């Protein structure tokens, strides 16, 4: 009886598993400069990616774990960071009257959230809650390639595909239905360095920036790892030479 129940459960689960496999995101892999043992972030791409986030994505997505001063890690000077921070309004307080107030941001402040709470965020986004960008790349299978795939994966739905009201078809997003409309269009930003702002370029840049946001110490860890490997190689050679010298006069 128990064996029959197990077989029945497996039979019922197989269609569900096949459906889940069909709905699973197929993430197209893209080669990134920061991949591999000797990979490193491209400062130009990171600064352009920050510009895309700041001018487009920040309207919906928070980045609560990043402070303005951290932008020195992508090559911004102290004066540039002060200017970027001052352009944002940060909630502070309470003041002498016991009230919260708004003030220009400082380098030590974290990036302010675009909405006061989750309910307000959902109300402004068709019920969907825009994820925080602080660790988004680390929290998604495929990393930066997943972000790139979703942002470039908007297509017309295939024949017979029914979408829920307010949803958009995306061939990479799990389930292929996403509340966020295509976020970028050609020349939506004007890059300070003169790089053509194609959709592909903007998506690649913001994906690189978000990869750094999720793992700002990546390059430091890689450099440390290389030093450790070199140290172990030298130590291994040194120990082998000592072993040869100690056992040189011993008959085998």
C-alpha positions, 0 to 999 in steps of 0.5 A: 500500500505504501509503495503504491502511494509512493508511485502515485505521488511520483506520477503526480509530481512529474508533470509539475516538475516538467512544468517547473523546468519549462518555466525556469529561467534560461540565463544566457551567459555573458563574459564579464571583465571581473570573472576569473582569477585575474578579472577586475572591474572596469571603472568606466563601466561601473561609473556609467552603470552608477549613472544608469542606476542613479537616473533610472533605477533609483526611482524604484529600487533601493540600495540600502547597504551602500553609503555614498562614500563607498563610491570612491571604490568605483573611482569617484573623487571626494568632491564628486561624492559630496556633490552626488550625496548633496543631490539626494534628500535624506530623512534625519532627526528628530530635531529640537521639536522632536520632528523628523526632517529632510536634509541634503545627503552627506558622504556618510549617509546610505542611499535613501529608499525611493519609498517610505515602506513596502506597502507604498512601493507595492502600491506604486508598482502594480502590487510588485515589490522592487527588490533592493539592489545591495546584494541582488547579483549575489542573490540570483543564480547567474549573477550579473548575467541574470541581471543582463538577461532579464533586462534584455529579455523582454519579448512579445509573448508567444501565441497562446501565452496568457499574461496576467493584467499589468504583467510583461513577458520576459523570456529569462524571468522565472515564470516569464511574467514580470511586473516591471516594464522594460526599464531602458530605451535607446539614449535614455541617459547621456553618458558623461564620457560620451559612450553611446547609450544603447540599451545593450551598453546601459544594461551591461554597465548597470549589471557591472555596477550592481556586481560591484555593489554586491561584492565590492571587496572582490578584487581585494580578495582575488589579490590576496588569494594570488599572494597566498597561492604564490606563498604556498608554492614558494613554501612547498619548494623550500620544504622540498629542498630541505627534505632533499638536503636532510635525506641526502646522506641516508641510504634507501 
